[in-house]
Amino acid sequence: MHIDALLTAGLRFAETGYPLSWYWPSPTAASDPGSWTSSELQVESSQRLRSLSLQTAGRVGAMLLAENRASVNHRYAEDEIEEPYLFTWLPGTPDPVVVLKALSCYESQSREHPGWRGSEAYQFCDALRRQAIGRLPRFSDAPWVINDADVFLTAGARDRCPPLPDGNRRNPRHR
């Protein structure tokens, strides 16, 4: 059910924004000797682009399950294969905080082998994390650039900040 929850969140988030997409394998300095605008690299990039949809959910879920199994096998010196995966759509609207916690759990169970950072599962998790963060309460209301030192303080924290040596509660250099 855990992988179903991650996939359902990615599909639900796409209903109100952009589809969940990631590149795999991700670009490296070796694979990108030229410019991102070169026609060769654009073709290569489009071939590496993966997206989550109802049609790809089963494949993506199987990939996530296989990555988790590779980690467990590495960690515990096992050689088991994963069970077949069948995606089950979960009802309701995912809570982005719960999705972020579920991602943390999945990653802690799947990163135990040396290939984790270069895996498609890693790229999927990064893409889903960015989608979930964008749906956190008040995220869209936050400023893009911080021009006021008080703007990053939580409600009421401004009053609890100790004054600076000049008696002000904020640093004038950061206005």
LINZI-V53282 format. One record per run of one state. SS is the DSSP state (H for helix, E for strand, - for the rest). FROM is the first residue (numbers start at 1). TO is the last residue. Records with the same first field share a line. If there is no record, write none. Layout:
SS->FROM-TO, FROM-TO
//
This chain:
-->1-1, 16-20, 24-38, 52-56, 77-95, 111-115, 119-119, 135-148, 153-156, 161-171, 175-175
H->2-15, 39-48, 57-76, 96-110, 116-118, 120-134, 149-152, 157-160, 172-174
E->21-23, 49-51
//
